[in-house]
Amino acid sequence: MGVFVFLPLVLPLSAWPVARLAEVHLHPRTATRLLTAVAVVMAVCSTLCLALLMVVGTAQLPGNPLPDGWSDPEVRAAVPHDEVAGRAAIPALAVVATACARTLWRHHRVTRRARRALAGLPGPTVAVLPDSAPYAYALPGGRGRVVVTTALLAGLAPAERRALFAHERSHLGARHHRHLLAAQLAARANPFLRPLRTAVVYTAERWADEEAARTVGDRPTVARAIGKAALLSRGTPAPTLAALATTGSVPRRVAALLAPAPLARSWPSAFTSVGLAVWGAAVGALVSAMSSANSAVTLFVILHAATRL
């Protein structure tokens, strides 16, 4: 395998340019889907890389349950600096597994608590809470539910309220929580993917903004609703679920809504700067996947030969 086994660990750096350019120049729907897919592919590849290194490292430990042939010099020679890399991969993979498990457990716990808290309130799709703290969020699960407080509704005009509800319904309809959770797990698996997670948070909000503008038919109204909601909820203790999802850069979102609507182009041309960045990230993800697959097949062949079945 050689040094190629380490490529999946650092190739996420190749996605940083597209994360910045995609959130500015691509349609938010396209950017969210693209960045989420790239983050997931690269996270899976880097985790597989750690698993391959862990196999080599574990096989060298005294008293390990693996076949003795897996610790032969021929096997260790497949990984450069196998003693250091193999042993370091063991705690690294344990940290990744623990971080991902905690993220999933926290997401499930918070969602379950929010559903229980809203179980007795009327309204199958909208829950209005008599709370003095102004906030709103979309609660996924089933048909989904939009949660908003009377304090926030009191600070918005009727047209701005429609924009707010359209925004939150867009989160539910497009299943944005899945994109956010996938990007969060990818960032837990590889810290180099954190810029992609931040970009997905922003583009998901922009996606909902554009859907709300299309539903309401008035982009300035949606911009005012976003700006007012951000000012009203500033410094307000958010509920548990809302605390897990940030709103992205509000000034950038407002500026984007005051500009013309973005073109709904599914894929940019390769003859533009954005297209080059997008294709570069796609190639990086493909190379990462191919190098991980090549390492897995090569290691499998080596371990199968060393087992002497």
PyMOL commands that set and color helices and strands:
alter all, ss='L'
color gray80, all
select helices_A, chain A and resi 2-25+28-59+68-71+73-76+82-117+150-154+158-173+176-189+191-216+219-232+240-244+250-258+273-307
alter helices_A, ss='H'
color red, helices_A
select strands_A, chain A and resi 126-129+136-139+145-149
alter strands_A, ss='S'
color yellow, strands_A
deselect
rebuild
show_as cartoon
